[in-house]
């Protein structure tokens, strides 16, 4: 049976860096306070780069490392909640940048779970033999959604993009299982309102900043992600010990430590890079995968991916490289 196989990765990170010390000039906080609670020390901010530019740059970075012609890309999926435009989709604009004229394109709005959701969607298209080659991008520019006077949120997020190229395969290597979940009744735990215009008939103008119930998000992530990982392990008849590397959404080091504890796994099996980039939402997992790939750490490994975020949404994938 056909399934998807990740054959290459890429990433783009803005050059402009904002440290915790820089944040202390904006809000009442400290490097120690931020790092001890989140594991974050720096984040990249896209001062000049658009979401489309970052997404296309990550994609070009991945494509340049393999022999795939852009004209042979059948499908482009972009996971984002911070697009440059409400329409068209980022994916369609990336298609234009790449010259991938034969691809059909759309965006996925699942917040920090978006990359795993996109992986799940693409794998279904490949399994039904409608797609041979697909491009999946996670990209966010959260810097233009934040209230930079709110220390509970502005310290957490950064900008960036990651991309993977996925091809159809019949080998044992590739996407072994994907599962996606949603808890809509808890949506108020993490919200980013739209900045709407007034009309002649009613007024809608208001400040549109991200708001978050940090305690609720923490509890949701630790309990639901660990439970879904255990469910997928049971379905695939594997143990948590058989996973070589856990690549979870890079939201908070304490969340990842909590999940590791529930899985009874050593923390050194859990890749973490939020210290350098902060929470880049849908981009965290593909950025991490590209870092691991460039370091030669993916080949021959079984990886567990998990995303979790607004919606509330969460998802898991098991991938053999």
C-alpha positions in Angstrom: 0.0 0.0 0.0 1.2 3.5 -0.8 2.0 6.0 1.9 4.0 9.2 2.2 7.7 9.4 2.8 9.6 12.6 3.7 12.5 12.8 1.3 13.9 16.3 2.1 13.5 19.2 4.5 14.2 22.9 4.6 13.8 26.0 6.8 13.9 29.8 6.8 14.5 31.9 9.9 14.6 35.7 9.8 18.0 37.2 10.6 16.7 39.7 13.2 17.0 38.3 16.7 15.2 39.4 19.8 16.6 38.2 23.1 15.0 38.0 26.5 17.0 41.0 27.5 15.5 42.9 24.6 12.0 41.9 25.8 12.8 43.4 29.3 12.9 46.8 27.6 9.3 46.3 26.5 7.6 44.7 29.5 8.3 44.0 33.2 10.1 40.7 33.1 13.6 39.2 33.2 15.7 36.7 31.3 15.6 34.3 34.3 11.8 34.6 34.6 11.2 33.8 30.9 13.8 31.0 30.6 12.8 29.2 33.8 9.2 29.1 32.8 9.5 28.5 29.0 13.0 27.4 28.0 13.1 30.4 25.6 16.0 32.8 25.4 15.7 34.2 21.8 13.2 34.5 19.0 13.5 35.6 15.4 11.3 38.4 14.2 10.4 39.0 10.5 10.9 42.7 10.2 10.9 42.8 6.4 9.9 39.3 5.4 6.3 38.4 4.5 4.8 35.0 5.4 4.9 34.1 1.7 8.5 35.0 1.4 9.4 32.8 4.4 7.3 29.9 3.2 8.7 30.0 -0.3 12.3 30.4 1.0 11.9 27.3 3.2 10.4 25.4 0.3 13.2 26.4 -2.1 15.7 25.3 0.5 14.2 21.8 0.6 13.8 21.6 -3.2 17.4 22.6 -3.8 18.6 19.5 -1.9 16.8 16.9 -4.0 16.2 16.2 -7.6 12.5 17.1 -7.7 11.4 19.5 -10.4 8.8 22.0 -9.1 6.6 21.1 -12.1 6.3 17.6 -10.6 4.9 18.8 -7.3 1.2 17.7 -7.3 0.1 19.4 -4.1 1.1 22.3 -1.8 -0.2 22.5 1.7 0.7 25.4 4.0 -0.1 25.3 7.7 -0.5 28.8 9.1 -2.7 31.0 11.2 -0.9 34.3 10.4 -1.2 34.7 6.6 -0.4 38.0 4.8 -3.9 38.0 3.3 -7.2 36.5 4.2 -7.3 35.4 0.6 -5.7 34.1 -1.6 -4.1 31.3 0.4 -0.4 31.3 1.2 -0.1 28.0 -0.7 -1.3 29.6 -3.9 1.2 32.4 -3.6 4.0 30.0 -2.9 3.0 28.0 -6.0 3.6 31.2 -8.0 7.0 31.7 -6.3 8.1 28.2 -7.1 6.6 27.9 -10.6 4.9 24.7 -9.4 2.1 25.1 -11.9 0.7 21.6 -11.7 0.1 21.6 -8.0 -3.3 22.2 -6.3 -2.9 24.4 -3.2 -4.6 25.3 0.0 -3.9 26.4 3.6 -4.6 24.5 6.8 -5.7 26.4 9.9 -4.9 24.2 12.9 -2.5 26.6 14.7 0.4 24.8 16.3 -1.0 21.4 15.2 -1.1 22.6 11.6 2.0 20.7 10.4 0.9 17.4 11.7 -2.6 18.0 10.4 -1.1 18.7 7.0 1.0 15.6 7.1 -2.1 13.6 7.9 -4.0 15.2 4.9 -1.2 14.7 2.4 -0.8 11.0 3.5 -4.4 10.4 2.7 -4.1 11.8 -0.8 -1.0 9.7 -1.4 -2.7 6.5 -0.1 -5.6 7.0 -2.6 -3.0 7.5 -5.3 -4.2 11.0 -6.2 -0.8 12.5 -5.4 2.8 11.4 -6.0 4.8 14.4 -4.7 3.7 17.0 -2.2 5.1 20.0 -0.5 4.1 20.7 3.1 5.1 24.0 4.8 4.6 25.3 8.3 5.0 29.1 8.5 4.1 31.8 11.0 4.6 35.5 11.5 3.2 35.8 15.0 5.0 39.1 15.7 2.2 41.0 14.0 -0.5 39.2 16.1 1.0 39.9 19.5 0.3 42.6 22.1 3.9 43.6 22.8 2.8 45.1 26.2 1.4 41.7 27.4 4.3 39.8 29.0 2.2 36.6 29.2 2.2 36.2 25.4 4.9 38.5 23.8 7.7 36.5 25.4 6.6 33.2 23.8 6.4 33.5 20.1 8.8 33.9 17.1 8.6 33.9 13.3 9.9 31.4 10.8 9.1 28.6 8.3 9.9 24.9 7.8 9.2 22.7 4.8 9.2 19.0 3.9 8.9 17.2 0.5 6.8 14.1 0.7 6.7 11.4 -2.0 4.6 8.3 -2.5 6.3 5.0 -1.6 5.5 1.3 -1.0 8.5 0.7 1.2 8.4 0.3 5.0 10.1 3.7 5.3 7.9 6.7 5.7 4.7 7.8 7.5 3.6 4.9 9.6 0.6 6.4 11.2 -1.1 9.8 11.7 -3.9 10.8 14.1 -5.5 14.2 14.5 -7.9 15.4 17.2 -9.9 18.5 18.2 -11.6 19.8 21.3 -13.7 22.7 20.1 -15.4 23.3 23.4 -12.2 24.5 24.9 -11.4 27.0 22.0 -11.4 30.0 24.4 -8.1 28.8 25.9 -6.1 30.2 23.0 -7.6 32.8 20.6 -6.4 35.3 18.0 -9.3 37.5 16.9 -9.5 39.0 13.4 -8.9 42.8 13.0 -12.2 43.6 11.2 -13.3 46.9 9.5 -16.4 48.9 10.4 -19.3 48.8 8.1 -22.1 51.3 7.4 -24.4 49.1 9.4 -22.4 48.1 12.5 -19.0 48.7 14.1 -16.5 45.9 14.5 -13.2 47.7 15.0 -11.3 46.4 18.0 -7.8 45.5 19.2 -7.0 42.0 17.9 -4.3 40.4 19.9 -3.6 36.8 20.9 -5.0 35.8 24.3 -4.1 32.6 26.2 -5.1 30.8 29.3 -1.6 29.4 29.9 -2.6 26.9 32.7 -5.4 25.4 30.6 -3.1 25.0 27.5 -0.4 23.4 29.7 -2.8 20.9 31.2 -4.4 20.1 27.8 -1.0 19.6 26.1 0.5 17.3 28.8 -2.5 15.1 29.2 -3.9 14.8 25.7 -0.6 14.6 23.7 0.8 11.9 26.0 -2.5 10.0 25.8 -2.6 10.2 22.0 1.0 9.0 21.7 0.2 6.0 23.8 -2.9 5.3 21.7 -0.8 5.4 18.5 1.9 3.2 20.0 -0.7 0.6 21.0 -2.3 0.7 17.5 1.1 0.2 15.8 2.1 -2.4 18.4 5.3 -0.5 19.4 6.5 0.8 22.7 7.6 4.3 23.7 11.1 2.9 24.1 11.2 2.1 20.3 11.0 5.8 19.4 14.4 7.1 18.7 13.6 10.8 18.8 10.5 12.7 19.9 9.9 15.9 18.0 7.1 17.8 19.7 5.7 21.3 19.1 8.3 23.7 20.6 5.9 25.7 22.8 7.4 25.3 26.3 10.1 23.1 27.8 8.0 22.4 30.8 5.2 20.9 28.6 7.7 18.6 26.9 9.2 17.6 30.2 5.7 16.8 31.5 4.9 14.6 28.4 8.3 12.8 28.8 7.5 12.0 32.4 4.1 10.6 31.5 5.6 8.4 28.8 8.4 7.4 31.2 11.0 8.4 28.6 14.4 10.2 29.2 14.2 13.8 28.4 17.3 13.5 26.1 15.1 11.7 23.6 13.0 14.9 23.2 14.5 17.4 20.7 14.2 21.0 21.9 15.2 24.2 20.1 12.8 26.7 21.6 15.7 28.3 23.4 16.8 29.8 20.0 13.5 30.4 18.2 10.7 30.5 20.7 7.3 29.2 19.7 6.9 29.4 15.9 3.6 27.6 16.0 3.0 25.5 12.8 6.7 26.0 11.9 8.3 24.4 15.0 8.2 20.8 13.9 9.5 21.2 10.3 12.2 23.6 11.5 13.3 21.0 14.1 13.2 18.2 11.5 15.5 20.2 9.2 18.0 20.8 12.0 18.0 17.1 12.7 18.3 16.3 9.0 21.2 18.7 8.5 23.0 17.1 11.5 22.5 13.6 10.0 20.3 12.5 12.9 17.2 11.3 10.9 18.4 8.5 8.7 17.4 5.1 10.1 15.5 6.6 13.0 11.8 6.2 14.1 10.5 9.6 15.0 7.3 10.6 16.9 5.9 14.0 15.9 3.2 15.7 18.0 1.6 19.1 17.6 -0.9 20.8 19.9 -2.5 24.3 20.0 -5.5 26.5 19.4 -8.8 24.9 18.6 -7.9 23.1 20.7 -6.2 20.8 18.3 -3.6 18.1 18.6 -2.1 15.4 16.4 0.6 12.7 16.3 2.5 11.0 13.5 5.0 8.2 13.6 7.6 8.4 10.8 10.5 6.2 9.8 13.4 7.8 8.0 
